[in-house]
């Protein structure tokens, strides 16, 4: 049992570091093609923190553990909404911006209702329903980019980072980071799922319980660190907007 726990920890480390490598590499490649930094932050960086959950859920589904896939999604969202926001609020009072209150939180509730309907009109989530969810995600990315452009002045000197030296070496290094990140996420996802299933069978509980607790907290560590750090620095808006945006898609 102790060995299984160690492998799960190794899996979490690979998931987190893999996400870091993937985000860094993708961000550098985006900068080379002169994509504004705010767009990189609102898309690549934001989605990157959800890569551990993505790979764990996909691995679970491929290996035939649908309860673990769904449990990880629900558990991670509950962890973000209750545990991480709760800790952030204890450290520093969180102030809601008008945009968050009027648009993003209602949007979060609407998407949650859509998932509720999908999960209760049949015994499973079909491919068509999955495509609907992905479409909603794409639309939300569009909204996020639009709001980012609306709130920022795009001046060339501020938003474009020119790579003046060793461009080829930087690109090769960035692609290498992306590859290493994907490999780390894949191996980390396999280790986490397989050994969590072993523990669940050994102690006689369902994979869903494991995914709602251990896996949910473990894959939410990047968000936990980011939000708590932001709260200590007094950046409460980062904490609340982070969990009203990509975490629910």
C-alpha positions as CSV (number, residue, x, y, z in Angstrom):
1,X,0.0,0.0,0.0
2,X,2.8,2.4,0.9
3,X,4.4,1.7,-2.5
4,X,1.1,2.5,-4.3
5,X,0.9,5.9,-2.4
6,X,4.5,6.7,-3.5
7,X,3.6,6.0,-7.1
8,X,0.5,8.2,-6.9
9,X,2.7,11.0,-5.5
10,X,5.1,10.5,-8.4
11,X,2.2,10.7,-10.8
12,X,1.0,14.0,-9.3
13,X,4.5,15.4,-9.6
14,X,4.7,14.4,-13.2
15,X,1.2,15.8,-13.9
16,X,2.0,19.2,-12.4
17,X,5.5,19.5,-13.9
18,X,4.3,18.2,-17.2
19,X,1.6,21.0,-17.2
20,X,4.4,23.5,-16.4
21,X,6.6,22.4,-19.2
22,X,3.7,22.3,-21.7
23,X,2.6,25.9,-20.7
24,X,6.2,27.3,-20.8
25,X,6.9,25.7,-24.2
26,X,3.6,26.7,-25.8
27,X,3.9,30.2,-24.4
28,X,7.4,30.7,-25.9
29,X,6.2,29.4,-29.3
30,X,3.2,31.7,-29.2
31,X,5.5,34.7,-28.4
32,X,7.7,33.8,-31.3
33,X,4.7,34.1,-33.6
34,X,3.9,37.5,-32.0
35,X,0.7,36.4,-30.3
36,X,-0.1,39.1,-27.6
37,X,0.8,38.1,-24.1
38,X,-2.7,38.6,-22.7
39,X,-4.1,36.1,-25.2
40,X,-1.4,33.6,-24.2
41,X,-2.4,34.2,-20.5
42,X,-6.1,33.8,-21.1
43,X,-5.8,30.6,-23.2
44,X,-2.5,28.6,-22.9
45,X,-1.7,29.4,-19.3
46,X,-5.3,29.2,-18.0
47,X,-6.0,25.9,-19.8
48,X,-2.6,24.5,-18.8
49,X,-3.4,24.5,-15.1
50,X,-6.3,22.1,-16.0
51,X,-4.1,19.7,-17.9
52,X,-3.7,17.3,-14.9
53,X,-7.5,16.9,-14.6
54,X,-7.8,16.5,-18.4
55,X,-5.2,13.7,-18.7
56,X,-6.4,11.9,-15.6
57,X,-10.0,11.9,-16.8
58,X,-9.1,10.9,-20.4
59,X,-6.8,8.1,-19.1
60,X,-9.7,6.9,-16.8
61,X,-12.2,6.9,-19.7
62,X,-9.8,5.1,-22.1
63,X,-9.0,2.4,-19.4
64,X,-12.6,1.8,-18.7
65,X,-13.2,3.7,-15.5
66,X,-15.9,6.2,-16.3
67,X,-16.8,6.8,-12.7
68,X,-13.2,8.0,-12.0
69,X,-13.4,10.3,-15.1
70,X,-16.6,12.0,-13.9
71,X,-15.6,11.9,-10.3
72,X,-12.4,13.7,-11.0
73,X,-14.2,16.5,-12.9
74,X,-16.8,17.0,-10.2
75,X,-14.3,16.6,-7.3
76,X,-11.8,19.0,-8.9
77,X,-14.5,21.7,-9.3
78,X,-15.7,21.2,-5.7
79,X,-12.1,21.4,-4.6
80,X,-11.6,24.7,-6.5
81,X,-14.9,26.2,-5.4
82,X,-14.9,25.2,-1.7
83,X,-11.4,24.4,-0.5
84,X,-9.2,26.8,-2.6
85,X,-11.6,29.7,-2.6
86,X,-12.2,29.1,1.1
87,X,-8.5,29.1,2.0
88,X,-8.0,32.2,-0.2
89,X,-10.9,34.0,1.6
90,X,-9.4,33.2,5.0
91,X,-6.1,34.6,4.0
92,X,-7.5,37.7,2.3
93,X,-11.1,38.9,1.8
94,X,-12.1,38.3,-1.8
95,X,-13.8,41.2,-3.7
96,X,-16.0,40.3,-6.6
97,X,-15.7,42.5,-9.7
98,X,-18.9,43.6,-11.5
99,X,-18.0,41.5,-14.5
100,X,-17.6,38.4,-12.4
101,X,-20.9,38.9,-10.6
102,X,-23.0,39.7,-13.7
103,X,-21.5,37.5,-16.3
104,X,-19.0,34.9,-15.2
105,X,-20.8,33.4,-12.2
106,X,-24.2,33.2,-14.0
107,X,-22.3,31.6,-16.9
108,X,-20.8,29.1,-14.5
109,X,-24.2,28.2,-13.1
110,X,-25.7,27.9,-16.6
111,X,-22.9,25.5,-17.7
112,X,-23.4,23.5,-14.5
113,X,-27.1,23.2,-15.3
114,X,-26.3,22.0,-18.8
115,X,-24.1,19.2,-17.4
116,X,-26.9,18.4,-14.9
117,X,-29.4,18.0,-17.8
118,X,-27.0,15.9,-19.9
119,X,-26.3,13.6,-17.0
120,X,-30.0,13.0,-16.2
121,X,-31.5,12.5,-19.7
122,X,-29.6,9.3,-20.3
123,X,-27.4,6.6,-18.8
124,X,-24.2,8.2,-20.3
125,X,-22.7,11.2,-21.9
126,X,-22.9,10.6,-25.7
127,X,-20.4,11.8,-28.3
128,X,-22.9,14.4,-29.5
129,X,-23.3,15.8,-26.0
130,X,-19.5,15.8,-25.6
131,X,-19.3,17.9,-28.8
132,X,-21.9,20.3,-27.3
133,X,-19.7,20.7,-24.2
134,X,-16.6,21.3,-26.3
135,X,-18.5,23.9,-28.4
136,X,-19.5,25.7,-25.2
137,X,-15.9,25.7,-24.2
138,X,-14.8,27.2,-27.5
139,X,-17.4,29.9,-27.2
140,X,-16.2,30.7,-23.7
141,X,-12.6,31.0,-24.9
142,X,-13.9,33.4,-27.5
143,X,-15.7,35.4,-24.8
144,X,-12.5,35.4,-22.6
145,X,-10.3,36.6,-25.4
146,X,-12.9,39.4,-26.3
147,X,-13.0,40.6,-22.7
148,X,-9.2,40.5,-22.5
149,X,-8.9,42.6,-25.6
150,X,-11.6,45.0,-24.3
151,X,-9.8,45.5,-21.0
152,X,-6.3,45.9,-22.4
153,X,-4.6,48.3,-24.8
154,X,-2.7,46.3,-27.3
155,X,0.4,48.3,-28.1
156,X,3.1,46.6,-30.0
157,X,5.9,47.5,-27.5
158,X,3.9,46.1,-24.6
159,X,2.4,42.9,-26.0
160,X,4.9,41.5,-28.5
161,X,8.1,40.1,-27.3
162,X,10.7,40.1,-30.1
163,X,13.1,37.2,-30.0
164,X,16.3,38.8,-31.3
165,X,18.9,36.2,-30.4
166,X,19.1,32.4,-30.7
167,X,15.6,32.2,-32.2
168,X,16.1,28.7,-33.6
169,X,17.6,27.4,-30.4
170,X,14.7,28.9,-28.4
171,X,12.1,27.3,-30.7
172,X,13.7,23.9,-30.5
173,X,13.9,24.2,-26.8
174,X,10.3,25.2,-26.5
175,X,9.2,22.3,-28.7
176,X,11.2,20.0,-26.5
177,X,9.4,21.4,-23.4
178,X,6.1,20.8,-25.1
179,X,7.0,17.2,-25.9
180,X,8.4,16.6,-22.4
181,X,5.2,18.2,-20.9
182,X,2.9,15.9,-22.9
183,X,5.0,12.8,-21.9
184,X,5.0,13.8,-18.3
185,X,1.2,14.3,-18.3
186,X,0.7,11.0,-20.0
187,X,2.9,9.0,-17.7
188,X,1.6,10.9,-14.6
189,X,-2.0,10.2,-15.7
190,X,-1.3,6.5,-16.1
191,X,0.5,6.2,-12.7
192,X,-2.2,8.1,-10.9
193,X,-5.1,6.3,-12.3
194,X,-3.7,2.8,-12.2
195,X,-2.4,3.0,-8.6
196,X,-5.5,4.7,-7.3
197,X,-7.6,1.9,-8.8
198,X,-5.3,-0.6,-7.0
199,X,-5.8,1.2,-3.7
200,X,-9.6,1.4,-4.2
201,X,-9.8,-2.3,-4.8
202,X,-7.5,-3.1,-1.9
203,X,-9.6,-1.2,0.7
204,X,-12.9,-2.0,-0.9
205,X,-14.2,1.4,-2.0
206,X,-15.2,2.6,-5.4
207,X,-13.0,4.4,-7.9
208,X,-15.4,7.3,-7.8
209,X,-14.7,8.0,-4.1
210,X,-11.0,8.0,-4.8
211,X,-11.4,10.4,-7.7
212,X,-13.7,12.7,-5.7
213,X,-11.1,13.0,-2.9
214,X,-7.4,12.0,-3.5
215,X,-7.3,12.6,-7.2
216,X,-9.4,15.8,-7.1
217,X,-7.1,17.4,-4.5
218,X,-3.9,16.2,-6.1
219,X,-4.8,17.5,-9.6
220,X,-5.9,20.8,-8.1
221,X,-2.5,21.6,-6.5
222,X,-1.5,24.1,-9.3
223,X,-4.7,26.1,-8.7
224,X,-4.2,25.8,-4.9
225,X,-0.7,27.2,-5.0
226,X,-1.6,30.0,-7.5
227,X,-4.7,31.1,-5.6
228,X,-3.2,31.0,-2.1
229,X,-0.1,32.9,-3.3
230,X,-2.3,35.5,-5.0
231,X,-4.3,35.9,-1.8
232,X,-1.1,36.4,0.3
233,X,-0.1,39.1,-2.2
234,X,-3.5,40.8,-2.0
235,X,-4.6,39.8,-5.6
236,X,-8.0,38.5,-4.6
237,X,-9.4,39.0,-8.1
238,X,-7.1,36.4,-9.5
239,X,-8.5,33.8,-7.1
240,X,-12.1,34.4,-7.8
241,X,-11.9,34.9,-11.6
242,X,-9.7,31.8,-12.0
243,X,-12.4,29.6,-10.5
244,X,-15.3,31.2,-12.3
245,X,-13.6,30.7,-15.7
246,X,-11.9,27.7,-17.0
247,X,-12.4,25.4,-14.1
248,X,-16.0,24.7,-15.0
249,X,-15.4,23.9,-18.7
